[in-house]
Amino acid sequence: MPTKFLYILLASLFFACGPELDPLFEEQLRKGTQHLDQASSGSEGETLAPSLLAEEEDPNVSSESNEATVPTPSKLVINELLYDVTGSDDGKVFIELFGTPETSISGYKVIFVNGDNGATTDSIVLPKGATLNKQGLFVIADTKTGGQSTEVINANFGSNFDPQNGPDCVVLLDPKGKSVDALAYGTLATTTSEGGQSCQEGQAAVDGDVNKSLSRVEGSDSDDNAVDFVVLDTPTPGTLGSETLPPDIN
């Protein structure tokens, strides 16, 4: 029986049983019908951020043994960033990570830093199960405010965030809070975040124009943002262009 009709049947039983319904069953029914509503709520031209439709974790089932079998990346960097588009940015911007293919990046954190005062303007923590694909890519897409849809293609994870248009910076932290990469764009008034992390490597990359992204050049990681990043006229989320894995990432 299709899931949709099963929930309709269960809902009918719910109203027939009234207040005598088991509270646990009532809660499961509520979650199921909400899930169906979410799965059908994408508008034309939008997709639903994959991880936001994942089933809720059972607190009685441990996933540590499964995660332990997935290695962590020997190298992980910020690969591409789109932070400004025509009109509203809502559901249209993204940040892409790049590193050792098919490794776990659960617990890594991305923080967006105001280039004027070092304050954190947004942050994203990657959930359990977050894994780089076979190309070594992972796309974090902005989702529509109050919803779960995004206009970003090839999204691996969705979160509602809004990078500032610059000059600003983005810092990537490992699960222990250690900075592993940073990207500054435009001339910053301060190069240190409120958490004490450096948010610029070498010289800052240029502050790109609207609808254009900053992209790492052929996987280069010279620890100089101005050298490692160029402006792409057409953003490429989830797609390897000229990027290749250098020896310390592969």
Order of alpha helices (4+ residues) and beta strands (2+ residues): alpha-alpha-beta-alpha-beta-beta-beta-beta-beta-beta-beta-beta-beta-beta-alpha-beta
